[in-house]
């Protein structure tokens, strides 16, 4: 018998409290990512799969109910036991996140025996991604109007306003957006959410955050901005933030901004 343990972070990106129910669903052979040849011929038999909030627990429950406050997250631990295998093999499970009686997303976990040198996994895409796009991502001088000021380069140690131009691909209601992280750029930002409200198809909104670049690190870093709207799942929009000299010319970007 082999025991596999996984940590899954469950997030509530909204302002409202939310009830979450987690459950397992078996994976299919088509769900498995590319594996070494010797693992593709063996199938692990899953004997037990349980969920718990205790990182040191040896067992848990097949289903787990949670309540999360607005903008809160919590770590959940999946414990999976597989039968002893005579040869290398793999098996997958989906941890399904259900909210309000509907599946809202989840993660795919991969059990392998013997362990791979590095963990393997796959992201389960959202069923109803928010139809918005990150039309532009740039910096302006701290406190400048994002739709009037010229974009500026960001150097180590700079304090700037980061502007994310969010464009609607179709009509959106109760739209919200927040900056999740700035990648590995060692920059700090003032957290905050924008309640945009309604957007017509083709509308654009300039969401802004105050950013303080680190004193030494340069390069291009992958940022993550989360947008959600009524009837759609929270969706990550990724863009590049460059810290250091830019080769491209400074440009002027325009958007529609409303007050906080």
TORMI-287820 format. One record per residue (C-alpha): residue number from 1; x, y, z. Coordinates in steps of 0.001 Angstrom, whole numbers, plus 500000, padded with zeros to 6 digits. Last residue first. Example, Ala and Ser with C-alpha at 12.3 -4.5 7.8 and 13.67 -1.06 7.14 Angstrom:
! residues 2
+-----+--------+--------+--------+
| seq |     c1 |     c2 |     c3 |
+-----+--------+--------+--------+
|   2 | 513670 | 498940 | 507140 |
|   1 | 512300 | 495500 | 507800 |
+-----+--------+--------+--------+
This chain:
! residues 260
+-----+--------+--------+--------+
| seq |     c1 |     c2 |     c3 |
+-----+--------+--------+--------+
| 260 | 486562 | 553443 | 493409 |
| 259 | 485952 | 556037 | 490719 |
| 258 | 485501 | 554995 | 487118 |
| 257 | 488129 | 554538 | 484445 |
| 256 | 487753 | 554089 | 480701 |
| 255 | 490914 | 553331 | 478825 |
| 254 | 493615 | 554957 | 476713 |
| 253 | 497227 | 554037 | 476220 |
| 252 | 500051 | 556421 | 475281 |
| 251 | 503322 | 554871 | 474224 |
| 250 | 506934 | 554742 | 475338 |
| 249 | 509033 | 553083 | 472658 |
| 248 | 510137 | 549468 | 472905 |
| 247 | 513599 | 548581 | 474149 |
| 246 | 512783 | 548936 | 477817 |
| 245 | 515345 | 549358 | 480594 |
| 244 | 514581 | 547579 | 483883 |
| 243 | 511519 | 545924 | 485397 |
| 242 | 509224 | 544459 | 482744 |
| 241 | 505692 | 543375 | 483666 |
| 240 | 504205 | 540716 | 481386 |
| 239 | 500512 | 539838 | 481336 |
| 238 | 498270 | 537040 | 482503 |
| 237 | 494474 | 537090 | 482839 |
| 236 | 493119 | 534655 | 485419 |
| 235 | 489415 | 533820 | 485324 |
| 234 | 486770 | 533745 | 488065 |
| 233 | 483844 | 531735 | 486731 |
| 232 | 481011 | 533361 | 484810 |
| 231 | 477323 | 534129 | 485390 |
| 230 | 477927 | 537523 | 486970 |
| 229 | 481469 | 538699 | 486377 |
| 228 | 484994 | 537760 | 487418 |
| 227 | 488476 | 539034 | 486617 |
| 226 | 491740 | 537902 | 488176 |
| 225 | 495076 | 539509 | 487256 |
| 224 | 498254 | 537399 | 487229 |
| 223 | 501686 | 538821 | 486420 |
| 222 | 504494 | 537121 | 484503 |
| 221 | 507856 | 538814 | 485087 |
| 220 | 510285 | 540409 | 482643 |
| 219 | 513732 | 541226 | 483971 |
| 218 | 515371 | 543176 | 486769 |
| 217 | 515868 | 542582 | 490497 |
| 216 | 517808 | 545101 | 492598 |
| 215 | 515786 | 547629 | 494572 |
| 214 | 512385 | 545971 | 494318 |
| 213 | 509618 | 547734 | 492447 |
| 212 | 506892 | 549500 | 494434 |
| 211 | 503478 | 549215 | 492785 |
| 210 | 500326 | 551296 | 493297 |
| 209 | 497391 | 549536 | 491628 |
| 208 | 495174 | 550533 | 488713 |
| 207 | 492208 | 549168 | 486754 |
| 206 | 491667 | 550831 | 483370 |
| 205 | 488301 | 549730 | 481968 |
| 204 | 487543 | 548895 | 478350 |
| 203 | 484192 | 548625 | 476566 |
| 202 | 483994 | 546458 | 473438 |
| 201 | 480821 | 544666 | 474475 |
| 200 | 479204 | 546729 | 477197 |
| 199 | 480555 | 546710 | 480721 |
| 198 | 478519 | 546663 | 483913 |
| 197 | 479922 | 546914 | 487441 |
| 196 | 483612 | 547777 | 487726 |
| 195 | 484062 | 546868 | 491369 |
| 194 | 487850 | 547204 | 491522 |
| 193 | 489660 | 545209 | 494159 |
| 192 | 492653 | 546266 | 496217 |
| 191 | 496099 | 545155 | 497256 |
| 190 | 498860 | 547794 | 497410 |
| 189 | 501742 | 546347 | 495460 |
| 188 | 505230 | 545020 | 496208 |
| 187 | 507857 | 544021 | 493664 |
| 186 | 510249 | 541074 | 494045 |
| 185 | 509725 | 540260 | 490347 |
| 184 | 508756 | 536629 | 490912 |
| 183 | 505232 | 536922 | 489508 |
| 182 | 503326 | 540119 | 490186 |
| 181 | 500411 | 538580 | 492079 |
| 180 | 496613 | 538427 | 492327 |
| 179 | 495678 | 541903 | 491075 |
| 178 | 491930 | 542353 | 491327 |
| 177 | 488955 | 542673 | 489001 |
| 176 | 485204 | 542783 | 489463 |
| 175 | 482311 | 542795 | 486996 |
| 174 | 478735 | 542844 | 488284 |
| 173 | 477455 | 542552 | 484696 |
| 172 | 479279 | 541842 | 481430 |
| 171 | 478300 | 542408 | 477783 |
| 170 | 480703 | 540713 | 475367 |
| 169 | 484450 | 540657 | 474671 |
| 168 | 484918 | 543105 | 477537 |
| 167 | 488310 | 544826 | 477771 |
| 166 | 490419 | 545159 | 480931 |
| 165 | 493287 | 547657 | 480651 |
| 164 | 495607 | 546876 | 483547 |
| 163 | 497514 | 549948 | 484784 |
| 162 | 500385 | 549756 | 487269 |
| 161 | 500986 | 553035 | 489086 |
| 160 | 504629 | 553582 | 489876 |
| 159 | 507176 | 553572 | 492717 |
| 158 | 510617 | 552850 | 491273 |
| 157 | 513301 | 550927 | 493199 |
| 156 | 514471 | 548920 | 490191 |
| 155 | 513343 | 550650 | 486978 |
| 154 | 509864 | 550657 | 485467 |
| 153 | 509597 | 552201 | 481997 |
| 152 | 506884 | 554818 | 481460 |
| 151 | 503479 | 554831 | 479771 |
| 150 | 502340 | 558323 | 478875 |
| 149 | 499540 | 559860 | 480912 |
| 148 | 495978 | 560321 | 479680 |
| 147 | 494100 | 557051 | 480228 |
| 146 | 495934 | 556105 | 483440 |
| 145 | 495602 | 559548 | 485052 |
| 144 | 498826 | 560003 | 487023 |
| 143 | 499053 | 559171 | 490753 |
| 142 | 502428 | 557433 | 490498 |
| 141 | 503817 | 557905 | 487003 |
| 140 | 502432 | 555419 | 484515 |
| 139 | 502964 | 551676 | 484113 |
| 138 | 501691 | 549245 | 481483 |
| 137 | 499425 | 546252 | 480889 |
| 136 | 497202 | 546205 | 477809 |
| 135 | 494128 | 544477 | 476385 |
| 134 | 493853 | 541989 | 479241 |
| 133 | 490808 | 540092 | 478066 |
| 132 | 487261 | 539544 | 479222 |
| 131 | 484819 | 536739 | 478481 |
| 130 | 484879 | 535249 | 482028 |
| 129 | 485606 | 531534 | 481767 |
| 128 | 482569 | 529260 | 482087 |
| 127 | 483774 | 525684 | 482644 |
| 126 | 487068 | 526717 | 484207 |
| 125 | 490086 | 524721 | 483053 |
| 124 | 491397 | 521812 | 485166 |
| 123 | 495116 | 522422 | 485624 |
| 122 | 497443 | 519452 | 485176 |
| 121 | 499964 | 517806 | 487426 |
| 120 | 503376 | 516187 | 487644 |
| 119 | 505605 | 516287 | 490696 |
| 118 | 509366 | 516082 | 489964 |
| 117 | 511683 | 513040 | 490167 |
| 116 | 508622 | 510798 | 489730 |
| 115 | 507470 | 508710 | 492662 |
| 114 | 507383 | 504866 | 492329 |
| 113 | 504415 | 504703 | 492087 |
| 112 | 502526 | 507639 | 490608 |
| 111 | 499419 | 509452 | 491796 |
| 110 | 498364 | 512507 | 489787 |
| 109 | 496083 | 515220 | 491092 |
| 108 | 493732 | 517252 | 488912 |
| 107 | 492363 | 520486 | 490321 |
| 106 | 488918 | 521992 | 490641 |
| 105 | 486373 | 524305 | 489110 |
| 104 | 482990 | 525875 | 489922 |
| 103 | 480763 | 522789 | 489893 |
| 102 | 477236 | 523964 | 490682 |
| 101 | 475059 | 523560 | 493796 |
| 100 | 475945 | 527011 | 495095 |
|  99 | 479624 | 526178 | 495004 |
|  98 | 481276 | 522898 | 493961 |
|  97 | 485054 | 522406 | 493816 |
|  96 | 485965 | 519039 | 492255 |
|  95 | 489198 | 517265 | 493232 |
|  94 | 489878 | 515220 | 490099 |
|  93 | 491805 | 511982 | 490463 |
|  92 | 494578 | 510397 | 488426 |
|  91 | 496328 | 507022 | 488346 |
|  90 | 499903 | 506013 | 487506 |
|  89 | 502086 | 502921 | 487228 |
|  88 | 505561 | 501483 | 487713 |
|  87 | 505514 | 497686 | 488136 |
|  86 | 504306 | 495244 | 490756 |
|  85 | 502098 | 497879 | 492373 |
|  84 | 500951 | 497888 | 495984 |
|  83 | 497421 | 499255 | 496117 |
|  82 | 496926 | 503006 | 496192 |
|  81 | 496082 | 505303 | 499101 |
|  80 | 495186 | 508952 | 498487 |
|  79 | 495296 | 511730 | 501082 |
|  78 | 494150 | 515161 | 499865 |
|  77 | 495007 | 518147 | 502056 |
|  76 | 493090 | 521438 | 502034 |
|  75 | 494747 | 524845 | 502389 |
|  74 | 492462 | 527843 | 502953 |
|  73 | 491681 | 531077 | 501145 |
|  72 | 489895 | 534343 | 501970 |
|  71 | 488829 | 537263 | 499770 |
|  70 | 485293 | 537097 | 501233 |
|  69 | 484883 | 534577 | 504057 |
|  68 | 485125 | 530877 | 503284 |
|  67 | 482848 | 528113 | 504536 |
|  66 | 483980 | 524554 | 503932 |
|  65 | 482431 | 521132 | 503312 |
|  64 | 484599 | 518072 | 502686 |
|  63 | 483785 | 514857 | 500877 |
|  62 | 485583 | 511482 | 500968 |
|  61 | 486609 | 512239 | 504565 |
|  60 | 489978 | 512283 | 506322 |
|  59 | 492921 | 510031 | 507128 |
|  58 | 496538 | 510146 | 508338 |
|  57 | 496259 | 513738 | 509537 |
|  56 | 499383 | 515925 | 509769 |
|  55 | 498275 | 518703 | 507402 |
|  54 | 494837 | 518801 | 509092 |
|  53 | 492174 | 520336 | 506831 |
|  52 | 491195 | 516919 | 505465 |
|  51 | 490201 | 515146 | 502262 |
|  50 | 490064 | 511416 | 501507 |
|  49 | 490847 | 508972 | 498702 |
|  48 | 490942 | 505194 | 499261 |
|  47 | 491958 | 502045 | 497395 |
|  46 | 493119 | 503597 | 494122 |
|  45 | 494431 | 500874 | 491823 |
|  44 | 497496 | 502036 | 489907 |
|  43 | 497573 | 501441 | 486175 |
|  42 | 500831 | 500337 | 484552 |
|  41 | 501858 | 500559 | 480894 |
|  40 | 502162 | 504345 | 480790 |
|  39 | 504578 | 504434 | 483737 |
|  38 | 507496 | 502749 | 481885 |
|  37 | 507239 | 505200 | 478991 |
|  36 | 507764 | 508302 | 481134 |
|  35 | 504564 | 510310 | 481496 |
|  34 | 502824 | 512919 | 479353 |
|  33 | 499853 | 514208 | 481294 |
|  32 | 497010 | 511943 | 482385 |
|  31 | 493512 | 513147 | 481614 |
|  30 | 493129 | 510832 | 478594 |
|  29 | 493543 | 507814 | 480906 |
|  28 | 490519 | 509017 | 482789 |
|  27 | 490323 | 510543 | 486261 |
|  26 | 487990 | 509465 | 488999 |
|  25 | 485903 | 512156 | 490721 |
|  24 | 486644 | 513372 | 494223 |
|  23 | 484618 | 515813 | 496311 |
|  22 | 484852 | 519326 | 497717 |
|  21 | 481868 | 521384 | 498874 |
|  20 | 482285 | 525133 | 499250 |
|  19 | 480012 | 527626 | 501016 |
|  18 | 480762 | 531268 | 500185 |
|  17 | 480972 | 534548 | 502081 |
|  16 | 480770 | 537540 | 499750 |
|  15 | 483580 | 539838 | 498556 |
|  14 | 484587 | 537417 | 495808 |
|  13 | 487887 | 535625 | 495072 |
|  12 | 487164 | 532736 | 497495 |
|  11 | 490213 | 530478 | 497204 |
|  10 | 490898 | 526789 | 497938 |
|   9 | 494619 | 525899 | 498084 |
|   8 | 495323 | 522208 | 497431 |
|   7 | 498048 | 520266 | 499277 |
|   6 | 498729 | 516684 | 498186 |
|   5 | 499591 | 513436 | 499973 |
|   4 | 500147 | 509969 | 498468 |
|   3 | 500102 | 506736 | 500477 |
|   2 | 501340 | 503439 | 499036 |
|   1 | 500000 | 500000 | 500000 |
+-----+--------+--------+--------+
